[in-house]
């Protein structure tokens, strides 16, 4: 398997050219289902198995789970800022540095619980959206790009599948 396929098991993210209500429903469903799918994928793993990287030089399953909690927490905040402020500039974070912090060595249960609660809130928020909310925006200071919430939803639905793909890849290594 190529390094790119290991890094991007579901391919790289490309923002859609257009958005249908069905796309938004499908991506919202992905957001709602992600915590359960992640929990189901790792429920039978022991602590040593959780420290299996999905590829050489890649994060461990444990780091992926903690990263998803941090990343999705940041995303939900970005959605809320965009809904309550006029095109806010978001705060980026150094995800690779966060993955080296001591809490990324903790058991994964706390991050699974964060994801479950966070995604319940996020799903309820997304279900309430009309076209005006989907068009709300935020700006990323590192790129200077403005992103609509419907694009952010597509990105985080991809992000969920992306990291679930990493876990699936690591499980293949464990079960080999």
SULRA-V528543 format. One line per field, one symbol per residue. phi: phi as a letter, one per 30 degrees, with the letter a starting at -180 (. if undefined). Layout:
phi: ???
This chain:
phi: .ddddddbdciddbdddbbcededdddddedddeedddeedcecddedddcdddaeicddeedddddddddddddedddddddcbdhdddcdbcdddddcdeddcdededdddedddddddddddddddceddddebbccddcidcbddddddeddddeddedddddedddddddd
